[in-house]
Structures are given as C-alpha cells and as structure tokens.
Amino acid sequence: MFAERFTRARKASGLSMQALATAVGVSANAIKKYEHGTAMPSSSNLLKLASALEVRTEYFFRPIKVKLEGVEYRKRASTPQKILDRINGDVLDQAERWQELLNFYPDSIKPITPFSLPSTLPDVIDSYEQLEGVATTMRNEWGLGLNPIHDMIDTLESKGVMIICTDVETSKKFDGLAGNINGLPVVVISTAQSGDRQRFTLAHELGHLVLHSRLSEELDEEKACNHFAGAFLLPSTSLIQHLGKSRTQLEAQELYMLKHEYGISMLASLFRASQSGVISYQTQKNMFIWFGKQGWRTQEPGEPYPHEVTYLYKQLVYRALSEEYIGISKAAELLGVSLSSFHKERKLEVLNAAATN
C-alpha cells in the first residue's frame, strides 16, 4: 500500500526522485526503494516526505482505494506526461475522499442520485444534424427547457455525475477528462480555465456519456461531442430567437452578449450560428479568420465568464457531521484542512473576518 501511494504522491507533486531526495535529505536510491516497496522511511523521514509532497502522513496508509477507469482526456497533444501524472494523482486523491465520505452514509440514504439516461434517446445516430434533437431531448428530460443553464456543475451533479475540480497548474494545456469510479461517472475540469471553457468541457463530457455506443462508424466521436455540447448549452431555437433566422453578417457584440447569457464562448456561438443555418459556412469562416486577426481565438475580449465551482462534496461533509455519521476530526481530514481552520470555518469566523476587511 505505502509504495503505491508514495509513488503516486511523488508523481502528483511533479518532483523527480532526485529532487524529492534533495528536499528531504536522503539519497535518490532510498526514494527508489520506497517506491519499489523494498524499504520504508523512518518516522522522521516520513514526516519530511509528507511535508515535501504536501500531503498528510495518513495519506500513505489510507485504506480507501479507487480506480479511475474509461478515461478520456480533453488535452492538447503537447501536454507533458508529468502534468497528466499530477492531474491523475490529484483526481484519485479527491475521488478517494469522495468514496470514503459516501461510505460513512447509511445504506438506506443515497446522497447522490444514480446517473441514468432517458429511454427516449435514439439507439443509433448516423448524422451530426441528429445531435440537435439529442441535445433537446436531454434538456427536456432534465426539465431545462430552452433557458440558459446558469450552473452546469450543479445540473450534472444533481443527475448523478461526480464533478472534480483540479487546481494543478497545467499552463492551459488541459481542459478536463471523463471516466468512471466504481461505476459512478466522473468529470474533471481545470480551475485554470475560463468559466465558458469549463462549461463547454462539462457539456462535451456529458456528450460522451450520452453518445457512447450510439454513433455510427462514419461519425467522429470528438466532433459529435463538440456539436452536442454547443447544442446543449445554446439550443438552435434560442439562438434563432436572439439572432434571427437568416443573417448575412453578425456583430461581435451580439456574440459577446450570447456568451454572458448562455455561458458559451463567442467562438462557439459563431459555430452554433453556422450549424443552425443562421449564417452561411463562408460567413462563419470569414469571421473565424477575423477573430484570429483580433487575437480573440486565444483571448476573447471583455469580461471573462465567471468560473464554476462545486459545493456538493463540502455540503455532504457538513451534512455527515450534522447527522453524526462522522466526527469533527474526520470532517477536517476529509476537507483537507487543519482542525483549527475547520473550527473557524464551521463557526463562520472566516466569513466574518472577510466581511470586516
């Protein structure tokens, strides 16, 4: 157990064996032995290792073990393996905390709704145009109508999808990933991405769940998931209501307003206008080129769309504490904070301090 968890923590930290050895004052060979399970660190070195790797000592001996399966990354081709290792370590650590928390709840209580798909979805999808109807079906089945989805994280969590936000610095080379943990679908997003990009990643990964095993061989799954994501966030009917049925040109301000109403990037709104037949493909292409000249393909103008955050895990920790499924020490451990910090947060002292500053 120790060797596996120690190796994961070291990779998640981004430190090489030599760098970690230097940080704690042991040889690189000693680190290698720890990872191979042929030696164990002394108590004093264990404390130093935990400090250098920014984990608690109990992390190395945590009995809960989960496996992230069916992983699909939304990443750039140039994303270094070191970054992926750090993300994987962070995700597994958070997932283990999730699983440990859920295990404290009685079997009779289901704090998370099991994920399921509507029976009205088509068995086979053989054209990208069909994805408009699939997105509409999902919206209707989930009671979303045609209105903007103001909180994508809350929407997915309420339907049984585990959302994990990673703070790992990725230099914007990673958007997210999807997979499953013990049968529970999980989507990971980066906190370094803008809010509209986070939302598109969430909708894209929902697309993988919805479209899995439904696409004909002629369709590219990544392209299909992108199309689904755009249609789910900004339905054609809503787009036409805002822009009109047929246009020869669009104003950038129109796309900017759509971005802040529907939480979808200006560029994605432009593609949606073409997909919905509001503008021609040539108009979309010309505007895409113009976006590039303005530098908007990498950094869109104006105020960024706000980041999304998840509260569910923290809410369930406090719920478990209130119902006495766990004690105060365990609650602090699950939240990854010191006992003193937890006491202040529990008494809302942190909020009071912020309000007086």
N, C-alpha and C positions, 0 to 999 in steps of 0.2 A: 504493500500500500504506500509506504513512505517514498520509495524510489519513484514510483509513477507520478505521485502528486508533486514531489520535489522537482522532477524534470519538467512537468507542466508549468509550475510556478516560475522556474528559471526561464523557460521559453516565453512565457507570458510577460515577463519583465523586460524582454529584449536584450538581456545580458548574455554574453558568451560565457563559457565555462571559465576562461581566464579572467574575464572582467569580474565575475562573481567571486572567484578565488581571491583576487586582489582586494576586493571590497571587504571581505571578512577575514583576511589574513591567513588563508590556508592555500595549499597547492592546487593547481588545476587537476592533478591526478586524484586528489581527495574528492573534488567535486564529481569527477568521473565515476569514482567508486560509489558515491552516494546515489548517483543516477542508475548505476548498474545493480544496486542492491547488495553490493559486497561489503559495504561498511556503513556505519551510522555515525552521524556527528555527535560530539559531546553536547551536554546541556548548554554550555556557554556558546558553542558554535551554532547550535540550533537557534538560539536567540538572535545571534548575529545574522544568520541566514534569513530568518523571518523578517528582520528589520530591513535587510538589503533588498529582499524580494517584495517588501510591503504587504506581507500577509501576517496573520496571527499564527502562533506556533501550532494551534489546534488544527489549522488548515491541513497540515501534513498528515494528520491522523483522522480526518473527518470520515466517518463510516459511510455516509451517503455518496453514492456513485451513480452518475448518469452518463448516458452516451448520446451524443448528438448524431443523428442518422439522416440520410437522404439530403445532405447539404447541397444547396445551390447558392453560389455566391453572385452578388452583383458587384463586380470589381473591375478595375482596369487590368489589361493584360500585363502591365508593368508592375503590378502590386507585388512587392517583395514577400518571400515566404516568411520572413521574420515578422512582418506586420500581420500576416494571416495567423501565425502561431500565437501572437499576442492577443488577437481578437478571439481565437479559439479558446485560449486559456481563460479570458475574461468571461466569455459566454458560458463555459462549463461551470465556472465558479458561481455565477449568478443562477444558473439552472439548478445547481446542487442546492443552493439556498432555497430556491423555489420548491424543490421536491421535499426538502426537509420541512419547510413550513407547512406544505399541504399534508404531510404525514401526521402532523400534530392535530389536524382536524378529525373529528369522529367520522366513521364511515357513513353515518346517516346524514352528514352535512356535505354538500357539494359546493364549495365556494367558487368553483369555476364551471361554467356551463360547458358541457361536452360539445365539441365542434361537429357540425353536420352541414351537409349541402342540400339545397332544395331538390325535391324529386322532379321538379318541373324543368330542370336543365336538360338540354338535348344530349343524347348519347354520343352523337358524332357531330363534329364541327368541321366543315370542309371549305370554309371561306372566311377571310378576315372580316367581311361585312357582317357575318353572323354574330360577331363579338359584341356589336352594338346591342343586339337583343339579349345576349347573355348577361351583359352588364346591367341592363334594365331589369331583367328577371331577378338578379341578386339584390338590386336596390328595392324592388317591390316586395320581395320575400322578407327583407330585413326592415321594411317599413320606413325606408329613407325617401321615397318619392323622388322628386326632381330637384329638391333643395340642396344647397351646398352642405357638404359634410364637414361640420366645424371641428370635429375631433376624430381623426381616423384611428388613433390608438385606442380610444375608448370604444369606438364602434367595433373594432376587431376583438378587443378583449371581452366585450360583452357577448360575443359569439363563440368564445372558447379558444381564441388564438393567443398564445403567450407572446408578449412583446418584451424584448430585452433591448435596452439602450446601452451601447458601449461607448466609453469615454476614451478608448485607445486612440492615440494620435495616429492618423492614417495619411496625412498630407493630401486629403481628399481623393485618395486612390481606392476608397472602398465606400460603397453606399449601404449595403446590407446583405443579409443571407437569410435563407429559409431552410427549415429542416423539421425534424420532429424529435421529441424527447419523451420516451416511454409512451409513444402513441399520441402525445399532445403536440399539435402543430405549433411551431415557434418561428417568429420573425425577428431578426436582429437588425437594428438601424444604428447608424453612427450619429452621435450628438454633434459631430463636427459639420454635418451637412445642414443646408438651409432647410427651413420648415417645408417649403414646397417640394424639395427634393426628397425629404423624409417621407412625405405623404405619397409621392409617386412610387417610392420603393415599397411602401406598405401595400399600395394598390397592386403593384406589379407582383409582389409575392402572393397576394391573395389570388391573383390570376393563376399562378402555378397550382394552387390548391383546387381552384375551380376547374381549370382546363386539363388537369392531369388525366391522361388516358382517353381524352375526348377528341383530341386534334387528329385530323387525317395526316398521313405521312407527307403530304405536299406542303403543309404549313410549318413554319419555323416557330418553335415554342416561345423563344425570347421575343420575337417580333409580335406574336399573338398576345403575350402578356403585357407588352407595352401598349398595344392597342386597347386591350381590356382595361388597363389602368387609366388611360385617358378617358375612355367612355364611362368608367365607374365614377371618376372624380367630376367630370363635366359632360353630362349626357347631351346628345345631339339636340334634343328638344329644347333644353335650357340654353344651349349655345345659340340656336336659331332665334330664340326669343330675345336674346341680347344683341345679336349682330345682324339679324335679318336673314332671309332665306338665300339670297344671292347677292354677292358683292364683287366689285371689280378690284377693290383695294381695302386695306384695313389701316386704321390709325394705331400707332404704338400705344397710345393712351387707352384704347379700348382693351387691348391685351393686358395692360397693366391693371386695369380695373377688374378684369376677369380673374387675374392672378390673386388679388386680395379678397375677392368674394368667394372664389371656389378653391383657393389653396392649390393652384396648379400653375406651373411656370408660364411665362409669356410664350416661350418657345413651344411648350406642349400645347398651349391654347391655339397657336398658329397651326400646328399639325392637326388639331381637332377640327379647325375650321375647314381644312382641306378634306379630311376624312368625312366630314358631314356635308360636303358639297357646297359650302357657303362660298368658298373661293376655289379657283382652279389650281391644279397642281403647279402650273407655271407661276402663278402669283405667289403660292407658298414658297417655291424655290427662289424666286426673286427676293422675297422678304427674308428668307433664310440667309441669303448672301449679304443682304443689307445688315442683318443682325450681326454677322461676322465682322463687317467693316466697323460697326459701332462698338465692337468688343463685348456685345451682350450675350454671346454664346457661352462665355465663361463667367461673366458677372453682369447680371441683369440690373437695370437702373432702378433708382428709388429705394424705398424702404424694403428690406427683405421680409418675406413672410415669416411669422413667428415660429420658433421651434415647437415641436410637440413633446410632451413629457408623459410618462406613465406613473400613475399613482396607485394602481391596483395592488402591487406587491406590498407597499408600505401600509396601505389600508388594511390588508389581510393580516399583517403583523400586529397592528394595533387591535384588530378585532379578536385575534387569538389571545392577546394579552388581556383584553377586557373580559373575555369568556373564560379566562384562567386555563386555557389549553397550554400556555407557556408562561414562564416567569419573566421578570424584568431583565435578568442577565441574558437569558436566551433571546429576548426581543432585541436587545442591544447587539448581540452577536449576529443575529440574522440581518440586521440593518448595517452591520459593519462599522459601528461607531463605539466609542468608549462609553462606559456606564455613566460617567459624569455628563457627557454630551447628551446621552439619551434622556437623562433626568431633566436637563434643561429644555430639551425639545418637547418632552412629554408635558411639561408644565407651561409650554408656550413661551418660555423665557426668551428664546431666540427671536420669536416674532415681536415680543415687547421691546427687545433691545434694538431691533431693526426699525421699529416704528418711532423710537425716540432719537434716532441718529439723523 
